[in-house]
Amino acid sequence: MRPRSRRVLFLALLGGLLLAAALAVPHYLRGLSLVARAAGMKGGLIERIAHWGTAPVTVEDAQVPSRHGPLRARLFRPEHPRGRTVLLVPGVHASGIDEPRLMALARQLAAGGLTVLTPDLPDLRLYRITPREPDMIEDAALWAASRPELAPDGRVGLMGISFAGGLSVVAAGRPSLADKVAFTFSLGGHGDLSRVLAFLCTGVQPDGQPRKPHDYGVAIILLNVAAQVVPPEQVEPLRAGILTFLRASHFAMHDAQRAHETFAEARRLQSEMPEPAATLMKYVNERDVASLGPLLLPHAKAFASDPSLSPERSPAPPTPVFLLHGTDDTVIPAVESTLLARWLESRTRVRLLLTPLITHAELDRKTSATEVWRLVAFWSALLDT
């Protein structure tokens, strides 16, 4: 039997197994449908499962007020709402709420009945992690919870991806949201920002285990601490070079020619920089974490010292927290969710799932019946909260 035929047969058998289990316990059908859609499972029974209980979705632009200025947002409305409104906050990415994977997830959630609001946080779009971000999430949640057409019971769910996951947990613990948030969900998020930045600089996890960090991480750290490592006149040219490199890294996922041209531009910008910016940019362009990490570590620790950037240094949310993390995450290691879950356990209800099915905040691994079922159970519990 050819590999493709074997995969089709396996997916059919997997779909039958999961559907039989879900029919035995109907509570799981909604979670199973979402997981099947998110994984892009096609063909036969498994595709019918993916579309179970779904409905058309309309998308509209919105503007959300915040203390730091109005936030551009997008609202995904299901034709037949089932469940509450959730705020889905993107991570550190130049595309913000326009990032294709975020938009796909918002549509998948809305197709299953949730109303999804995606607020655009301008600092995260500029690859900067600042104390303004939990404020913006708090303000967006207060706005959505105050609108009867979005939150009939006055409560919403918070969902954050990557660093926005940890920041959403911070926001959910704010006193103003004590009775406004039904649950918080963190996908690949952090518990303590200083631990994550130390890992990205050293390649050593908080539990002492070595793991090669993604070079993307030190580039973002350097962008945030540039003013501490180069003279004032070199700060903006260095940041411009790093942003060019980061754009090229994103292009590499879908446009090889544009990525090649943009990486060449980052190297050209490096050639025009004086020292020490030129050497730092060289480390970025060469993905040299071993050289750049130790230089950034002291500054990273100072940068991450603000308690409003870390859930474990902020008040815990009074409502349930759901933590989902890929076991092989090399940006924010999975042990971050484990440690955050331990910290939360004595303070609120928490559900943790570490899974090999996802990498950093996206479902993209080979299918395993056991792991898929664990993910289905996790999502089923969350969607019923």
C-alpha positions as YAML, in Angstrom:
chain: A
units: angstrom
residues:
- id: 1
  name: MET
  ca: [0.00, 0.00, 0.00]
- id: 2
  name: ARG
  ca: [1.38, 3.43, -0.96]
- id: 3
  name: PRO
  ca: [2.14, 5.96, 1.83]
- id: 4
  name: ARG
  ca: [-0.72, 8.26, 0.76]
- id: 5
  name: SER
  ca: [-3.17, 5.37, 0.78]
- id: 6
  name: ARG
  ca: [-1.98, 4.29, 4.21]
- id: 7
  name: ARG
  ca: [-2.42, 7.87, 5.54]
- id: 8
  name: VAL
  ca: [-5.97, 8.12, 4.12]
- id: 9
  name: LEU
  ca: [-6.85, 4.77, 5.68]
- id: 10
  name: PHE
  ca: [-5.29, 5.82, 8.99]
- id: 11
  name: LEU
  ca: [-7.23, 9.08, 9.05]
- id: 12
  name: ALA
  ca: [-10.45, 7.23, 8.27]
- id: 13
  name: LEU
  ca: [-9.84, 4.76, 11.09]
- id: 14
  name: LEU
  ca: [-8.81, 7.59, 13.43]
- id: 15
  name: GLY
  ca: [-11.94, 9.53, 12.52]
- id: 16
  name: GLY
  ca: [-14.11, 6.50, 13.19]
- id: 17
  name: LEU
  ca: [-12.45, 5.87, 16.54]
- id: 18
  name: LEU
  ca: [-12.74, 9.47, 17.67]
- id: 19
  name: LEU
  ca: [-16.31, 9.82, 16.44]
- id: 20
  name: ALA
  ca: [-17.35, 6.64, 18.26]
- id: 21
  name: ALA
  ca: [-15.82, 7.99, 21.46]
- id: 22
  name: ALA
  ca: [-17.45, 11.39, 20.97]
- id: 23
  name: LEU
  ca: [-20.85, 9.87, 20.32]
- id: 24
  name: ALA
  ca: [-20.51, 7.86, 23.52]
- id: 25
  name: VAL
  ca: [-19.81, 11.14, 25.36]
- id: 26
  name: PRO
  ca: [-21.48, 13.97, 23.30]
- id: 27
  name: HIS
  ca: [-19.71, 16.56, 25.41]
- id: 28
  name: TYR
  ca: [-16.62, 15.92, 23.26]
- id: 29
  name: LEU
  ca: [-18.15, 16.47, 19.82]
- id: 30
  name: ARG
  ca: [-17.61, 20.23, 19.79]
- id: 31
  name: GLY
  ca: [-13.96, 19.91, 20.77]
- id: 32
  name: LEU
  ca: [-13.44, 17.13, 18.23]
- id: 33
  name: SER
  ca: [-14.92, 19.27, 15.46]
- id: 34
  name: LEU
  ca: [-12.61, 22.19, 16.31]
- id: 35
  name: VAL
  ca: [-9.47, 20.03, 16.47]
- id: 36
  name: ALA
  ca: [-10.31, 18.39, 13.14]
- id: 37
  name: ARG
  ca: [-10.78, 21.81, 11.52]
- id: 38
  name: ALA
  ca: [-7.63, 23.28, 13.04]
- id: 39
  name: ALA
  ca: [-5.59, 20.31, 11.85]
- id: 40
  name: GLY
  ca: [-6.99, 20.65, 8.34]
- id: 41
  name: MET
  ca: [-8.12, 17.01, 8.28]
- id: 42
  name: LYS
  ca: [-9.65, 16.19, 4.90]
- id: 43
  name: GLY
  ca: [-11.68, 13.41, 3.38]
- id: 44
  name: GLY
  ca: [-14.58, 11.19, 4.31]
- id: 45
  name: LEU
  ca: [-15.74, 10.84, 7.89]
- id: 46
  name: ILE
  ca: [-13.03, 13.00, 9.44]
- id: 47
  name: GLU
  ca: [-14.03, 15.95, 7.24]
- id: 48
  name: ARG
  ca: [-17.68, 15.52, 8.18]
- id: 49
  name: ILE
  ca: [-16.63, 15.61, 11.82]
- id: 50
  name: ALA
  ca: [-14.71, 18.84, 11.17]
- id: 51
  name: HIS
  ca: [-17.86, 20.55, 9.92]
- id: 52
  name: TRP
  ca: [-20.19, 19.20, 12.61]
- id: 53
  name: GLY
  ca: [-22.18, 22.00, 14.23]
- id: 54
  name: THR
  ca: [-20.49, 24.75, 12.21]
- id: 55
  name: ALA
  ca: [-22.13, 27.79, 10.65]
- id: 56
  name: PRO
  ca: [-21.15, 30.67, 8.33]
- id: 57
  name: VAL
  ca: [-19.09, 33.50, 9.82]
- id: 58
  name: THR
  ca: [-19.23, 37.22, 9.05]
- id: 59
  name: VAL
  ca: [-16.20, 39.42, 9.65]
- id: 60
  name: GLU
  ca: [-16.27, 43.13, 10.40]
- id: 61
  name: ASP
  ca: [-13.76, 45.76, 11.42]
- id: 62
  name: ALA
  ca: [-14.07, 47.34, 14.84]
- id: 63
  name: GLN
  ca: [-12.35, 49.88, 17.05]
- id: 64
  name: VAL
  ca: [-11.82, 49.24, 20.75]
- id: 65
  name: PRO
  ca: [-11.10, 52.08, 23.20]
- id: 66
  name: SER
  ca: [-8.12, 51.79, 25.54]
- id: 67
  name: ARG
  ca: [-6.22, 54.08, 27.89]
- id: 68
  name: HIS
  ca: [-3.32, 54.03, 25.41]
- id: 69
  name: GLY
  ca: [-5.43, 55.02, 22.43]
- id: 70
  name: PRO
  ca: [-7.99, 53.26, 20.24]
- id: 71
  name: LEU
  ca: [-7.15, 49.73, 19.11]
- id: 72
  name: ARG
  ca: [-7.90, 48.43, 15.66]
- id: 73
  name: ALA
  ca: [-9.82, 45.17, 15.95]
- id: 74
  name: ARG
  ca: [-11.72, 42.57, 13.97]
- id: 75
  name: LEU
  ca: [-14.95, 40.84, 14.98]
- id: 76
  name: PHE
  ca: [-15.81, 37.33, 13.78]
- id: 77
  name: ARG
  ca: [-19.53, 36.67, 14.26]
- id: 78
  name: PRO
  ca: [-21.09, 33.21, 13.82]
- id: 79
  name: GLU
  ca: [-24.45, 33.03, 12.11]
- id: 80
  name: HIS
  ca: [-25.70, 30.88, 15.00]
- id: 81
  name: PRO
  ca: [-23.82, 31.87, 18.19]
- id: 82
  name: ARG
  ca: [-23.17, 29.08, 20.69]
- id: 83
  name: GLY
  ca: [-21.11, 30.17, 23.63]
- id: 84
  name: ARG
  ca: [-19.60, 33.42, 24.71]
- id: 85
  name: THR
  ca: [-17.46, 36.12, 23.13]
- id: 86
  name: VAL
  ca: [-13.71, 35.61, 23.41]
- id: 87
  name: LEU
  ca: [-10.81, 37.99, 22.89]
- id: 88
  name: LEU
  ca: [-8.13, 36.30, 20.77]
- id: 89
  name: VAL
  ca: [-4.87, 38.24, 21.16]
- id: 90
  name: PRO
  ca: [-1.99, 37.65, 18.71]
- id: 91
  name: GLY
  ca: [1.58, 37.21, 19.83]
- id: 92
  name: VAL
  ca: [4.73, 39.07, 18.79]
- id: 93
  name: HIS
  ca: [4.29, 39.40, 15.03]
- id: 94
  name: ALA
  ca: [4.47, 42.26, 12.52]
- id: 95
  name: SER
  ca: [1.17, 41.24, 10.93]
- id: 96
  name: GLY
  ca: [-0.77, 41.47, 14.20]
- id: 97
  name: ILE
  ca: [-4.42, 40.58, 13.67]
- id: 98
  name: ASP
  ca: [-3.80, 40.17, 9.94]
- id: 99
  name: GLU
  ca: [-1.51, 37.19, 10.51]
- id: 100
  name: PRO
  ca: [-3.03, 34.35, 8.43]
- id: 101
  name: ARG
  ca: [-2.80, 31.66, 11.14]
- id: 102
  name: LEU
  ca: [-4.48, 33.91, 13.70]
- id: 103
  name: MET
  ca: [-7.27, 34.75, 11.26]
- id: 104
  name: ALA
  ca: [-7.74, 31.06, 10.48]
- id: 105
  name: LEU
  ca: [-8.03, 30.19, 14.19]
- id: 106
  name: ALA
  ca: [-10.50, 33.05, 14.74]
- id: 107
  name: ARG
  ca: [-12.65, 31.74, 11.88]
- id: 108
  name: GLN
  ca: [-12.47, 28.17, 13.19]
- id: 109
  name: LEU
  ca: [-13.57, 29.26, 16.65]
- id: 110
  name: ALA
  ca: [-16.36, 31.42, 15.24]
- id: 111
  name: ALA
  ca: [-17.56, 28.66, 12.89]
- id: 112
  name: GLY
  ca: [-18.07, 26.55, 16.01]
- id: 113
  name: GLY
  ca: [-20.27, 29.19, 17.63]
- id: 114
  name: LEU
  ca: [-17.98, 31.58, 19.53]
- id: 115
  name: THR
  ca: [-17.96, 35.29, 18.77]
- id: 116
  name: VAL
  ca: [-14.30, 36.24, 18.40]
- id: 117
  name: LEU
  ca: [-12.80, 39.70, 18.88]
- id: 118
  name: THR
  ca: [-9.17, 40.11, 17.80]
- id: 119
  name: PRO
  ca: [-7.68, 43.36, 19.20]
- id: 120
  name: ASP
  ca: [-4.46, 44.57, 17.59]
- id: 121
  name: LEU
  ca: [-1.79, 45.49, 20.16]
- id: 122
  name: PRO
  ca: [0.61, 47.93, 18.43]
- id: 123
  name: ASP
  ca: [3.60, 47.18, 20.67]
- id: 124
  name: LEU
  ca: [3.49, 43.45, 19.93]
- id: 125
  name: ARG
  ca: [3.24, 44.24, 16.23]
- id: 126
  name: LEU
  ca: [6.53, 46.13, 16.63]
- id: 127
  name: TYR
  ca: [8.07, 43.10, 18.43]
- id: 128
  name: ARG
  ca: [8.10, 44.97, 21.73]
- id: 129
  name: ILE
  ca: [6.86, 43.54, 25.01]
- id: 130
  name: THR
  ca: [5.76, 46.40, 27.27]
- id: 131
  name: PRO
  ca: [3.62, 47.00, 30.39]
- id: 132
  name: ARG
  ca: [1.06, 48.72, 28.14]
- id: 133
  name: GLU
  ca: [-0.05, 45.38, 26.68]
- id: 134
  name: PRO
  ca: [-1.85, 43.93, 29.76]
- id: 135
  name: ASP
  ca: [-3.55, 47.36, 30.07]
- id: 136
  name: MET
  ca: [-4.81, 47.11, 26.50]
- id: 137
  name: ILE
  ca: [-6.07, 43.55, 26.99]
- id: 138
  name: GLU
  ca: [-7.82, 44.63, 30.20]
- id: 139
  name: ASP
  ca: [-9.46, 47.60, 28.48]
- id: 140
  name: ALA
  ca: [-10.56, 45.50, 25.49]
- id: 141
  name: ALA
  ca: [-12.09, 42.91, 27.81]
- id: 142
  name: LEU
  ca: [-13.94, 45.59, 29.78]
- id: 143
  name: TRP
  ca: [-15.29, 47.08, 26.54]
- id: 144
  name: ALA
  ca: [-16.51, 43.73, 25.19]
- id: 145
  name: ALA
  ca: [-18.00, 42.66, 28.54]
- id: 146
  name: SER
  ca: [-19.98, 45.92, 28.73]
- id: 147
  name: ARG
  ca: [-21.77, 45.32, 25.42]
- id: 148
  name: PRO
  ca: [-24.96, 43.23, 25.84]
- id: 149
  name: GLU
  ca: [-24.89, 42.05, 22.22]
- id: 150
  name: LEU
  ca: [-21.44, 40.56, 22.80]
- id: 151
  name: ALA
  ca: [-21.66, 39.48, 26.43]
- id: 152
  name: PRO
  ca: [-25.28, 38.97, 27.63]
- id: 153
  name: ASP
  ca: [-24.05, 37.77, 31.02]
- id: 154
  name: GLY
  ca: [-21.36, 40.48, 31.23]
- id: 155
  name: ARG
  ca: [-18.46, 38.04, 30.88]
- id: 156
  name: VAL
  ca: [-15.97, 37.19, 28.12]
- id: 157
  name: GLY
  ca: [-13.14, 34.72, 27.64]
- id: 158
  name: LEU
  ca: [-9.52, 35.76, 27.18]
- id: 159
  name: MET
  ca: [-7.33, 33.82, 24.73]
- id: 160
  name: GLY
  ca: [-3.69, 34.76, 24.08]
- id: 161
  name: ILE
  ca: [-1.07, 33.26, 21.80]
- id: 162
  name: SER
  ca: [2.64, 33.03, 22.63]
- id: 163
  name: PHE
  ca: [3.73, 36.00, 24.78]
- id: 164
  name: ALA
  ca: [0.17, 37.34, 24.63]
- id: 165
  name: GLY
  ca: [-0.88, 34.17, 26.46]
- id: 166
  name: GLY
  ca: [1.05, 35.12, 29.58]
- id: 167
  name: LEU
  ca: [0.00, 38.76, 29.24]
- id: 168
  name: SER
  ca: [-3.65, 37.67, 29.03]
- id: 169
  name: VAL
  ca: [-3.26, 35.77, 32.31]
- id: 170
  name: VAL
  ca: [-1.84, 38.97, 33.83]
- id: 171
  name: ALA
  ca: [-4.81, 41.00, 32.58]
- id: 172
  name: ALA
  ca: [-7.33, 38.42, 33.84]
- id: 173
  name: GLY
  ca: [-6.01, 38.91, 37.36]
- id: 174
  name: ARG
  ca: [-6.73, 42.65, 37.37]
- id: 175
  name: PRO
  ca: [-9.42, 43.66, 39.94]
- id: 176
  name: SER
  ca: [-11.53, 45.40, 37.29]
- id: 177
  name: LEU
  ca: [-12.03, 42.05, 35.51]
- id: 178
  name: ALA
  ca: [-12.85, 39.97, 38.59]
- id: 179
  name: ASP
  ca: [-16.43, 39.33, 37.46]
- id: 180
  name: LYS
  ca: [-15.94, 40.08, 33.75]
- id: 181
  name: VAL
  ca: [-13.77, 37.13, 32.61]
- id: 182
  name: ALA
  ca: [-15.16, 33.58, 32.43]
- id: 183
  name: PHE
  ca: [-11.83, 31.88, 31.64]
- id: 184
  name: THR
  ca: [-8.35, 32.57, 30.31]
- id: 185
  name: PHE
  ca: [-6.54, 30.48, 27.71]
- id: 186
  name: SER
  ca: [-2.81, 30.65, 27.03]
- id: 187
  name: LEU
  ca: [-1.38, 28.90, 23.96]
- id: 188
  name: GLY
  ca: [2.40, 28.57, 24.20]
- id: 189
  name: GLY
  ca: [2.59, 31.35, 26.78]
- id: 190
  name: HIS
  ca: [4.96, 32.21, 29.62]
- id: 191
  name: GLY
  ca: [4.77, 32.23, 33.40]
- id: 192
  name: ASP
  ca: [7.82, 34.37, 34.11]
- id: 193
  name: LEU
  ca: [9.27, 36.54, 31.33]
- id: 194
  name: SER
  ca: [12.74, 36.68, 32.87]
- id: 195
  name: ARG
  ca: [12.96, 32.84, 32.80]
- id: 196
  name: VAL
  ca: [12.04, 32.79, 29.11]
- id: 197
  name: LEU
  ca: [14.56, 35.46, 28.16]
- id: 198
  name: ALA
  ca: [17.27, 33.67, 30.13]
- id: 199
  name: PHE
  ca: [16.48, 30.48, 28.20]
- id: 200
  name: LEU
  ca: [16.63, 32.30, 24.86]
- id: 201
  name: CYS
  ca: [20.04, 33.74, 25.79]
- id: 202
  name: THR
  ca: [21.59, 30.57, 27.26]
- id: 203
  name: GLY
  ca: [19.80, 27.55, 25.83]
- id: 204
  name: VAL
  ca: [19.13, 26.23, 29.33]
- id: 205
  name: GLN
  ca: [15.53, 25.73, 30.47]
- id: 206
  name: PRO
  ca: [14.38, 26.69, 33.97]
- id: 207
  name: ASP
  ca: [14.51, 23.01, 34.94]
- id: 208
  name: GLY
  ca: [18.19, 22.86, 33.96]
- id: 209
  name: GLN
  ca: [17.62, 20.90, 30.77]
- id: 210
  name: PRO
  ca: [19.50, 22.12, 27.67]
- id: 211
  name: ARG
  ca: [17.46, 22.95, 24.57]
- id: 212
  name: LYS
  ca: [18.55, 24.85, 21.48]
- id: 213
  name: PRO
  ca: [16.54, 28.10, 21.47]
- id: 214
  name: HIS
  ca: [15.06, 29.61, 18.32]
- id: 215
  name: ASP
  ca: [17.31, 32.43, 17.06]
- id: 216
  name: TYR
  ca: [14.16, 34.54, 16.60]
- id: 217
  name: GLY
  ca: [14.18, 35.06, 20.37]
- id: 218
  name: VAL
  ca: [17.52, 36.85, 20.77]
- id: 219
  name: ALA
  ca: [16.69, 39.09, 17.80]
- id: 220
  name: ILE
  ca: [13.55, 40.25, 19.60]
- id: 221
  name: ILE
  ca: [15.47, 40.74, 22.87]
- id: 222
  name: LEU
  ca: [18.08, 42.87, 21.09]
- id: 223
  name: LEU
  ca: [15.31, 44.93, 19.49]
- id: 224
  name: ASN
  ca: [13.86, 45.64, 22.94]
- id: 225
  name: VAL
  ca: [17.15, 46.46, 24.70]
- id: 226
  name: ALA
  ca: [18.96, 48.20, 21.83]
- id: 227
  name: ALA
  ca: [19.10, 51.48, 23.76]
- id: 228
  name: GLN
  ca: [21.09, 49.74, 26.51]
- id: 229
  name: VAL
  ca: [23.75, 48.16, 24.29]
- id: 230
  name: VAL
  ca: [24.62, 50.76, 21.62]
- id: 231
  name: PRO
  ca: [25.13, 54.57, 21.63]
- id: 232
  name: PRO
  ca: [21.95, 56.64, 21.15]
- id: 233
  name: GLU
  ca: [22.67, 57.47, 17.51]
- id: 234
  name: GLN
  ca: [22.95, 53.75, 16.65]
- id: 235
  name: VAL
  ca: [19.68, 52.62, 18.25]
- id: 236
  name: GLU
  ca: [17.24, 53.28, 15.40]
- id: 237
  name: PRO
  ca: [19.53, 51.99, 12.60]
- id: 238
  name: LEU
  ca: [20.09, 48.79, 14.60]
- id: 239
  name: ARG
  ca: [16.37, 48.36, 15.21]
- id: 240
  name: ALA
  ca: [15.67, 48.92, 11.50]
- id: 241
  name: GLY
  ca: [18.15, 46.19, 10.63]
- id: 242
  name: ILE
  ca: [16.62, 43.74, 13.13]
- id: 243
  name: LEU
  ca: [13.10, 44.45, 11.88]
- id: 244
  name: THR
  ca: [14.28, 43.76, 8.33]
- id: 245
  name: PHE
  ca: [15.74, 40.42, 9.43]
- id: 246
  name: LEU
  ca: [12.52, 39.50, 11.23]
- id: 247
  name: ARG
  ca: [10.43, 40.36, 8.16]
- id: 248
  name: ALA
  ca: [12.68, 38.16, 6.06]
- id: 249
  name: SER
  ca: [12.21, 35.31, 8.53]
- id: 250
  name: HIS
  ca: [8.43, 35.54, 8.10]
- id: 251
  name: PHE
  ca: [8.71, 35.73, 4.30]
- id: 252
  name: ALA
  ca: [10.77, 32.53, 4.42]
- id: 253
  name: MET
  ca: [7.62, 30.65, 5.44]
- id: 254
  name: HIS
  ca: [5.79, 31.37, 2.17]
- id: 255
  name: ASP
  ca: [7.87, 33.44, -0.29]
- id: 256
  name: ALA
  ca: [11.45, 32.23, -0.78]
- id: 257
  name: GLN
  ca: [12.41, 34.91, -3.31]
- id: 258
  name: ARG
  ca: [11.14, 37.79, -1.18]
- id: 259
  name: ALA
  ca: [12.86, 36.28, 1.85]
- id: 260
  name: HIS
  ca: [16.16, 36.06, -0.04]
- id: 261
  name: GLU
  ca: [15.92, 39.71, -1.08]
- id: 262
  name: THR
  ca: [14.99, 40.89, 2.43]
- id: 263
  name: PHE
  ca: [17.80, 38.92, 4.10]
- id: 264
  name: ALA
  ca: [20.18, 40.57, 1.60]
- id: 265
  name: GLU
  ca: [18.79, 43.96, 2.65]
- id: 266
  name: ALA
  ca: [19.44, 43.13, 6.32]
- id: 267
  name: ARG
  ca: [23.06, 42.32, 5.47]
- id: 268
  name: ARG
  ca: [23.36, 45.57, 3.51]
- id: 269
  name: LEU
  ca: [22.10, 47.54, 6.51]
- id: 270
  name: GLN
  ca: [24.66, 45.75, 8.67]
- id: 271
  name: SER
  ca: [27.47, 46.86, 6.32]
- id: 272
  name: GLU
  ca: [26.50, 50.51, 6.85]
- id: 273
  name: MET
  ca: [26.45, 50.36, 10.66]
- id: 274
  name: PRO
  ca: [29.31, 51.55, 12.88]
- id: 275
  name: GLU
  ca: [30.53, 49.47, 15.79]
- id: 276
  name: PRO
  ca: [29.23, 48.02, 18.06]
- id: 277
  name: ALA
  ca: [25.91, 47.90, 16.16]
- id: 278
  name: ALA
  ca: [27.56, 46.24, 13.14]
- id: 279
  name: THR
  ca: [28.80, 43.27, 15.17]
- id: 280
  name: LEU
  ca: [25.49, 42.85, 16.96]
- id: 281
  name: MET
  ca: [23.66, 42.92, 13.61]
- id: 282
  name: LYS
  ca: [26.15, 40.41, 12.24]
- id: 283
  name: TYR
  ca: [25.22, 38.01, 15.06]
- id: 284
  name: VAL
  ca: [21.54, 38.48, 14.16]
- id: 285
  name: ASN
  ca: [22.10, 37.88, 10.45]
- id: 286
  name: GLU
  ca: [24.20, 34.79, 11.15]
- id: 287
  name: ARG
  ca: [21.73, 33.47, 13.74]
- id: 288
  name: ASP
  ca: [24.63, 33.31, 16.20]
- id: 289
  name: VAL
  ca: [22.79, 32.80, 19.49]
- id: 290
  name: ALA
  ca: [25.96, 31.54, 21.22]
- id: 291
  name: SER
  ca: [27.70, 34.90, 20.71]
- id: 292
  name: LEU
  ca: [24.72, 37.23, 21.09]
- id: 293
  name: GLY
  ca: [22.94, 35.54, 24.00]
- id: 294
  name: PRO
  ca: [25.57, 36.11, 26.72]
- id: 295
  name: LEU
  ca: [25.89, 39.78, 25.72]
- id: 296
  name: LEU
  ca: [22.15, 40.30, 26.08]
- id: 297
  name: LEU
  ca: [21.51, 38.27, 29.24]
- id: 298
  name: PRO
  ca: [22.16, 41.05, 31.83]
- id: 299
  name: HIS
  ca: [20.01, 43.50, 29.88]
- id: 300
  name: ALA
  ca: [17.26, 40.92, 29.31]
- id: 301
  name: LYS
  ca: [16.92, 40.34, 33.05]
- id: 302
  name: ALA
  ca: [16.52, 44.06, 33.69]
- id: 303
  name: PHE
  ca: [14.05, 44.39, 30.80]
- id: 304
  name: ALA
  ca: [11.87, 41.60, 32.21]
- id: 305
  name: SER
  ca: [11.83, 42.89, 35.79]
- id: 306
  name: ASP
  ca: [8.46, 44.68, 35.54]
- id: 307
  name: PRO
  ca: [5.95, 42.44, 37.38]
- id: 308
  name: SER
  ca: [3.15, 43.36, 34.99]
- id: 309
  name: LEU
  ca: [4.89, 41.32, 32.28]
- id: 310
  name: SER
  ca: [4.78, 38.01, 34.16]
- id: 311
  name: PRO
  ca: [1.73, 36.10, 35.47]
- id: 312
  name: GLU
  ca: [3.70, 34.62, 38.37]
- id: 313
  name: ARG
  ca: [4.51, 38.13, 39.61]
- id: 314
  name: SER
  ca: [0.96, 39.41, 39.28]
- id: 315
  name: PRO
  ca: [-2.35, 38.60, 41.00]
- id: 316
  name: ALA
  ca: [-3.81, 35.30, 39.82]
- id: 317
  name: PRO
  ca: [-7.11, 35.24, 37.91]
- id: 318
  name: PRO
  ca: [-10.06, 34.14, 40.09]
- id: 319
  name: THR
  ca: [-11.57, 32.15, 37.19]
- id: 320
  name: PRO
  ca: [-10.30, 29.01, 35.37]
- id: 321
  name: VAL
  ca: [-7.06, 29.12, 33.39]
- id: 322
  name: PHE
  ca: [-6.37, 26.74, 30.49]
- id: 323
  name: LEU
  ca: [-2.73, 26.23, 29.49]
- id: 324
  name: LEU
  ca: [-1.82, 24.52, 26.20]
- id: 325
  name: HIS
  ca: [1.81, 24.13, 25.13]
- id: 326
  name: GLY
  ca: [3.82, 22.25, 22.52]
- id: 327
  name: THR
  ca: [6.39, 19.93, 24.09]
- id: 328
  name: ASP
  ca: [9.08, 20.89, 21.55]
- id: 329
  name: ASP
  ca: [8.58, 24.67, 21.70]
- id: 330
  name: THR
  ca: [11.96, 26.40, 21.22]
- id: 331
  name: VAL
  ca: [10.71, 29.98, 21.70]
- id: 332
  name: ILE
  ca: [8.88, 29.64, 25.02]
- id: 333
  name: PRO
  ca: [9.71, 26.19, 26.45]
- id: 334
  name: ALA
  ca: [6.84, 24.00, 27.63]
- id: 335
  name: VAL
  ca: [8.20, 23.96, 31.17]
- id: 336
  name: GLU
  ca: [6.94, 27.55, 31.43]
- id: 337
  name: SER
  ca: [3.34, 26.33, 31.35]
- id: 338
  name: THR
  ca: [4.18, 23.55, 33.81]
- id: 339
  name: LEU
  ca: [5.65, 26.03, 36.30]
- id: 340
  name: LEU
  ca: [2.78, 28.47, 35.79]
- id: 341
  name: ALA
  ca: [0.25, 25.68, 36.40]
- id: 342
  name: ARG
  ca: [1.96, 24.80, 39.69]
- id: 343
  name: TRP
  ca: [1.87, 28.44, 40.75]
- id: 344
  name: LEU
  ca: [-1.81, 28.77, 39.84]
- id: 345
  name: GLU
  ca: [-3.01, 25.51, 41.40]
- id: 346
  name: SER
  ca: [-3.35, 26.92, 44.91]
- id: 347
  name: ARG
  ca: [-4.97, 30.11, 43.62]
- id: 348
  name: THR
  ca: [-7.50, 29.10, 40.95]
- id: 349
  name: ARG
  ca: [-8.67, 26.18, 38.82]
- id: 350
  name: VAL
  ca: [-6.16, 25.34, 36.13]
- id: 351
  name: ARG
  ca: [-6.00, 22.79, 33.31]
- id: 352
  name: LEU
  ca: [-2.67, 22.03, 31.65]
- id: 353
  name: LEU
  ca: [-1.94, 20.09, 28.47]
- id: 354
  name: LEU
  ca: [1.53, 19.61, 27.02]
- id: 355
  name: THR
  ca: [1.33, 17.97, 23.61]
- id: 356
  name: PRO
  ca: [3.71, 16.98, 20.81]
- id: 357
  name: LEU
  ca: [0.97, 17.85, 18.29]
- id: 358
  name: ILE
  ca: [1.91, 21.54, 18.27]
- id: 359
  name: THR
  ca: [5.13, 23.50, 17.99]
- id: 360
  name: HIS
  ca: [5.08, 27.16, 19.00]
- id: 361
  name: ALA
  ca: [1.40, 28.11, 19.01]
- id: 362
  name: GLU
  ca: [0.31, 26.17, 15.94]
- id: 363
  name: LEU
  ca: [-1.10, 22.70, 15.30]
- id: 364
  name: ASP
  ca: [1.20, 21.11, 12.75]
- id: 365
  name: ARG
  ca: [2.46, 17.71, 13.86]
- id: 366
  name: LYS
  ca: [1.65, 14.19, 12.72]
- id: 367
  name: THR
  ca: [-1.56, 12.69, 14.01]
- id: 368
  name: SER
  ca: [-1.61, 10.36, 17.02]
- id: 369
  name: ALA
  ca: [-4.95, 9.00, 18.22]
- id: 370
  name: THR
  ca: [-4.03, 9.30, 21.92]
- id: 371
  name: GLU
  ca: [-2.65, 12.81, 21.61]
- id: 372
  name: VAL
  ca: [-5.57, 13.97, 19.45]
- id: 373
  name: TRP
  ca: [-8.03, 12.69, 22.04]
- id: 374
  name: ARG
  ca: [-6.21, 14.52, 24.84]
- id: 375
  name: LEU
  ca: [-6.41, 17.70, 22.77]
- id: 376
  name: VAL
  ca: [-10.11, 17.10, 22.08]
- id: 377
  name: ALA
  ca: [-10.81, 16.68, 25.80]
- id: 378
  name: PHE
  ca: [-8.90, 19.90, 26.57]
- id: 379
  name: TRP
  ca: [-10.83, 21.96, 24.00]
- id: 380
  name: SER
  ca: [-14.14, 20.41, 24.98]
- id: 381
  name: ALA
  ca: [-13.63, 21.50, 28.58]
- id: 382
  name: LEU
  ca: [-12.63, 25.00, 27.51]
- id: 383
  name: LEU
  ca: [-15.53, 25.49, 25.10]
- id: 384
  name: ASP
  ca: [-18.03, 24.49, 27.79]
- id: 385
  name: THR
  ca: [-16.66, 26.99, 30.33]
...
